[in-house]
């Protein structure tokens, strides 16, 4: 399979470990195996080259099947998976990656993330050591974290002297994470946004709709473009091939300074996902 006619080529950025990552990808959280397999096939056909899964999602096998069935060469697909909170620990994190690779049917992933700090200092620090070992052994090209706040980042970096390549966090105009983005940038960590559409709640927002009308774009395209213009990478979930195609067509327009300011002004700290400071993980 090659991208269908008119499919958008996804730009990439270079991580702090010199590997490259597409700036937009498909997330498969909360999708069944059947939904995930169909979504990944549709996404790869549409031109997506980043697929984001996790052990906790329960659909790694489906992702692996879809990547193989797509016909897209493995080296052209950037695959992320994540360490479940139940597998935190130096050795258990390494065993968990091996199990994920077995489910995916792959020899390596491109990015392996600690899914949640899960409130236990020692365990996520020890887990980071496990991820470093698996990177050395080639089972993942890059390693990073998800849902880490500044103090979590400081803990692992100060103790390991090794900086995550990515910090994947909930990020949308209601939760623009300005301070955490600045912390990430200070370390040279790429901020990757998840739930960029505010779990769909922002699609009917008056400001978002107004900007979309001005641009002649969909609200989803505006929300994704806003994140990209902040310098973030983005992972968006969809099961609709039509919306997938629309969501990736965000490189032919630019939001004005006034439009960016209007969207930035929506920030009120609203979270649609758990707070990493209190969540025990999954």
Buried (B, 14 or more C-beta within 10 A) or exposed (E): EEBEEEBBEBEBEEBBBEBBBBBBBBBBBEBBBEBBBBBBBBBBBBBBBBBBBBBBBBBBBBBBBBBEEBEBEEEEBBBBBBBBBBBBBBEBBBEBBEBBBEBBEBEBBBBBBBBBBBBBBEBBBBBBBBBBBBBEEEBBBBBBBBBBBBEBBEBBBEEBEBBBBBBBBBBBBBBBBEEBBEBBEEBEBBBBBBBBBBBEEBBEBEBBBBBBEBBEBBBBBBBBBBBBBBEBBBBBBBBEBEBBBBBBBBBEEEBEEEBBEBBEEBBEEBEBBBEBEEBEBB
